[in-house]
Amino acid sequence: MSEESPKDDSGDLIGLTAYYWPLALRFIGYTALTELATIPFFVLAALSGSWRVEAVSDGAFFGLLFIAGRQLARHYAMSDAELGVSDESWQIYAVVGVLAAFASRSMIDLVVYLLAMRSHAGGGEYIPIFKGTIELFTQLRGLDLSDFLFIFVVKYLFAAFTEEFLCRGVIFGLIDRRDGPRWAFFWSSLIFSAWHQSALSLIFSGWELTTDALLQRTVMGMVFCWLRMRTGTLVAPLFAHVLHNCFVSVYLISIGKESLGAP
C-alpha cells in the first residue's frame, strides 16, 4: 500500500459525505422496504402469539434482506474479494470459525462478569463466568430436536447468513474500499450491533437495545470481523455466527415453549 499524501480536511469531508451519505440512504431504504414487505408476517405473529409464526416472519425478513444486499453489492460493482466470497481452504476456515464461536461466547461472559452487568441473554440475572458456554452442554439434555431444528433453520441460519453477507461482506467491503480495514473493522462491528434492533421489533416487542446488549454484540461483531480480516473470506465468521445462533436456539428451546408463546 502506497504512503498517503496529506489531505485537505475540507475536501476529505466532502469526499466522505459524497461516498457514505448515498450508501447510508440506500442501506436504510433497502432495510425499510424489506421491513414493510414483511409487516403482514409480523402482524400475524403478534396476533397469533406463535413462536413458529414469528420464526417464519424473521426467516422471510432475512431472506428478502439478503436479496436487497445483493442489489447493493451489484450497485457498487463489488468484487468477490471485497465481499469475502471464496471457497479456498473453506474446511480449515470452518474449523477456525467453530473454535472462535466458543471463544467469543466465553469472551462475552467474561466481559459481563468483569463489568458486573446484567446479561441480555440471561433473563436479567447476574451470571457467573463462562456460564453461557457451560450451560450449552447441559441444556442439550432433553432438547426437543424438532423444535430446535425448526427455529434454528427457519430463523437463525438465515439470520447468520444474511448478517454476515451484509455486515462482513457488503458494509465491511465498502468501508474498506475507501478508508481501509481498521475503519471497516470498527464501523461494521458497531453497525452489526446497533442494527440488530429492527423497527418492527421495536413496535411489537419494545426497545431492548440496552448498553450490555450493545456491548456484547459489538464484541461478537469484532470477533467476526477479525476472522474476516485474517482469513479474507466470510467462511470463518459465518461458521462462528451459525454456531453462536445455535447456542441461542438451544437456550430458547431449553427455557420452554411457555416462554416463547404458542407453537
Protein Blocks (a to p, Z undefined) as FASTA:
>chain_A
ZZdddddfklmmmmmmmmmmmmmmmmmmmmmmmmmmmmmmmmmmmmnopaklmmmmmmmm
mmmmmmmmmmmmmmnopafklnopafehklmmmmmmmmmmmmmmmmmmmmmmmnopacfk
lnopacdehklmmmmmmmmgopafklmmmmmmmmmmmmmmmmmmmmmmmmmmmmmmmnoj
klmmmmmmmmmmmmmpcfklmmmnopabdfklmmmmmmmmmmmmmmmmmnopaklmmmmm
mmmmmmmmmmmmmnojklnopZZ
